[in-house]
Amino acid sequence: MPKTLNRPIILGIVGDSATGKTTLSTGVAKILSEERCTTICTDDYHRYSRSERHEMGISALDPRASYVEILEQHLQLLRRGEPVLKPIYDHKTGTLLPSEQVSPKDFVIVEGLLGYTTRAMRNCYDVKIYLEPEEDLRIKWKIHRDTTRRGYTREEVLDSLELRTEDSPTYIHPQRTFADIVIRFQKPHGANGSDAHLDVKHILRPTLPHPDFSPLFDGGGGSGLHLEMARDSDGKPVDMLQIEGNITDKRAERIEDLLWTLLPEAGHLRDQVGRYDAAAGESVSHPLALTQLIVAFHMVKAAMGIHAI
């Protein structure tokens, strides 16, 4: 991986509220080295405070509630390697804080609700991810996050979800079309176990060259990893990679070993990936770790695809 790049490599992570965007971006930044990453949340570009949105009757999912045009301009500046004066939104208090100057490092991770809203924005990314976990999981994650870290009561979270039932399909879900990879965490069939053992499906679109997993398939059952050709929701052909939540430690470590060989500079950070915030404290998930590694692989491939200084 080049030590210094001609321009930053930009990763987009988009999804509805509480789909795991921050968890994914945190793991990817650790793999790539936090010293080489600038992480930006597009929620910082909210135009109004939480109380103002409530009075106006609009949600944070509505592009009218954000400075979309400024976000678009800032992405273009970051891609050129120029610093920006980024606004700040305090999720705990729901208020707008003074702006801060942010300079792009070798990798820029942009996560939030509205990152693919305009074509000009979409043209700024090297890798685009869309997260769509099973809805029951998203609701559970949102209740846990908003009541433990953002000052909401459970009832307020449920009321917020009700108010957003039309906004999600109107403003968030259409952005799925523009992703290179769509990632879906879901409960194994008939199971209600720990989030550490969720299945995850990766819809791999041909807009990116994906890792060769063929050495990992032995044709036997119970491998914990499946790859097949499928049709996306729009009928277009895609590859579907499924990582089972019950994948064995041995198989997961074998796959991780393959991916770590493609990320040699980050090998000392192996114990940092796959971590997430659970009700009982921090936990670790093999499917999450593999997902973070696959996304980081694409960032490294993008970096290798441009000329190093």
Order of alpha helices (4+ residues) and beta strands (2+ residues): beta-alpha-beta-alpha-alpha-beta-beta-beta-alpha-beta-alpha-alpha-beta-beta-beta-beta-alpha-beta-beta-alpha
